[in-house]
Amino acid sequence: MNPSPNLFLIGPMGAGKSSIGRRLAAHFALSCVDLDSAIEERTGTSIATIFAIEGETGFRRRESALLGELVTHGGIVLATGGGAVLVPENRARLRAHGFVLWLQTTVDQQLQRLVRDRQRPLLAVPDRRLRLEQMARQRDPIYRELADLAVASGGESCRQAATRIAALLEQHWQRPLPTGRSA
């Protein structure tokens, strides 16, 4: 949606949504919410535990419920989980309530960034590359269709990437003027 007071970050795990999201929120003087962290706060347990007890279906149900609340807030940067876009209602909510930024990354970059991460239930498999490739085939078309702007990862740090992305957002993201101000 354009213009919008909200910025929603989508993309695969390891794309930098949380780290870059915090920096973009600081740049634009907005609140930053990491959806997975918010789920853990609300439930008092880890994503891995939710997956172990309720499975992916239970997790997605919780994710959708909280996403439905958060998107109606004004002036936030929301770093979604990589699979949040799998639910059609979530896609509709993201589209209706914010500017959607797709942080693109390659499977090789994901493997490098997630090499020590053992907390992600969907990566608890013998062949991580195969799993990431399968998820990319399923999710990339959804990310592409949903995104207002797509930005590829470079070899830069999160801080450098956030600076580059903020400059692109200044050109593409139309934010409404604060209430009581006119152009």
N, C-alpha and C positions, 0 to 999 in steps of 0.2 A: 504494500500500500504506500502511496506517495501523495501527499506528505504524511509523515508519521512521527510521533514523539518517541517511538520505540525502535530499537535496533535488535534484531534477532539473528544470532549466529548459528548456522547449521554446517554440517560437514562430518566427516568420519572421525572416529577416535584418533587422537594423536595429531589432529590438524592444528591444534593450538587455540581452540575456541575459548577455553577458560582463561588462559594466560593473556591472549590478545584481547579478549573481552574486558578484562580488568583494566588494561591500558586504554582501550577505547572509551570505556566509561569515564575514566579520569580525564581524558582529553576533552570529552564532550560534557563534562560535569553532570553525569547521570549515575544512577545507582546500577550496580552490577549484580546479577543473580546467576549463579551456576545451577542449572536445574537438578543435576545429580546431587550436588551438595545440599540443595534445599530439600530433596527427598530424604536424604540421610538425616538431616536436622529434624524434619517433621516426624519421621518414623523412629528415630533414636537408634538406628542400626545401619549397617553398610548395605550398599547395592548388592554385593556378593551374597549377603545373608538373605536379602529379599529374593534374589534369584534362587537360592538354595531351598527356601521354604515355599515360595509361591510360583516359581518358574518365571520365564520371560513374560508370560501372559499376565501374571499378577503384577509384575513390575511395570509393564506397559499401562496397565489400568491406573496404577498410582501416578505414573508419569503424566498421563493424560489429564487426570483430575487436577494435579498441581499446575500443569501448563495452562489449563483453562482459567485458573485463578490469576496466574501471573501475567498473562498477556493483556489483561484488562487494566493493569497498572499503567500509569503514564510516566514516561521519562526513564525507561530502564534499558540496559543492555542485558539481554538474556542469552546465555550460552547454553544451548540445548544439548541433550545427549545425542549421539550419532544416529540412534534409531527412532528418535521422537517423530521423525517425518514419516514413519511407516504407517501411522494411524491417520486415515483421511481427515478426521475431525481436527487433528492437530495441525495438519497442513492448512486447513481452512482458517483456523484460529490465527496461525502465524501470518498468513496472507492478509487477513482482515485487520490485524492490530499492529502491524509493524513493517519496517523495511527489513528484508531478509537478505543477509549476506552469507554466501557460501564460501567457506574456507576450504579450498581444494588442496589435496596432497596426494602423493603417490603411495603405493603400497610399500615401496622401498623406504620412503621417508617414515611411514608409520612404523615399520619394523625397527628402524633405527631409533625412533623416539620412544617406542614402547618396549624396548629390549629387556628392561629390568622390571616392568610393570607386571605384577602377578595378581592384581586386584580385579581385573576386568573379566567377568564371568564368560563373556562371549569369546575370549581369547584363551580360555582354559582347555585347549585342544593340542594334540600333538603337532599339527601342521598349521602354524599361525599364518604363514603366507597364503595358504589355500583358503583359510577362513576369511582373511582380509580381502582377497580377490573375489570371493563369493559375495561378501557384503557390498563391495564396490559395484559389482555387476547389478545387484538388486537396487542399491540406494542411489548411485550416481544419477540415473535418469530422473529420480524424484527430486534430488537436490537441484538439478539443472532446471527442471520445470518450475520449481518453487522460488528460486533465487531472483531477487531484483538486481543483484550484482554478484559476480563470481570473481574470486581473487585466488590465484595460484600461489602456493608456498614457494618461497625462494630459499636460498641457503643462509638467509640472514637470521639474526637473533629475534626473539619475540618482540623486543623493544623496537628494533629496526622495522620489523614487519608491521607492527602497530602504527608506527609513524607513516609508513608508506600507505597503509590501508586508510588511515585517518584522512590523508590527503585525497585519496580516491573518493571517500565518503563525502568530503566537503564539496566535491563536484557532482555527486550523484544522489545523495540523500537529502531530500527536502524536508526540513524540520519546521513545524508550525511555529509562528512567533508566540512568545509567552502571552498569556491573557492580559488584555489591557493595553497592548502595544499595537501600533499600526505600522504598515510599511512606509 
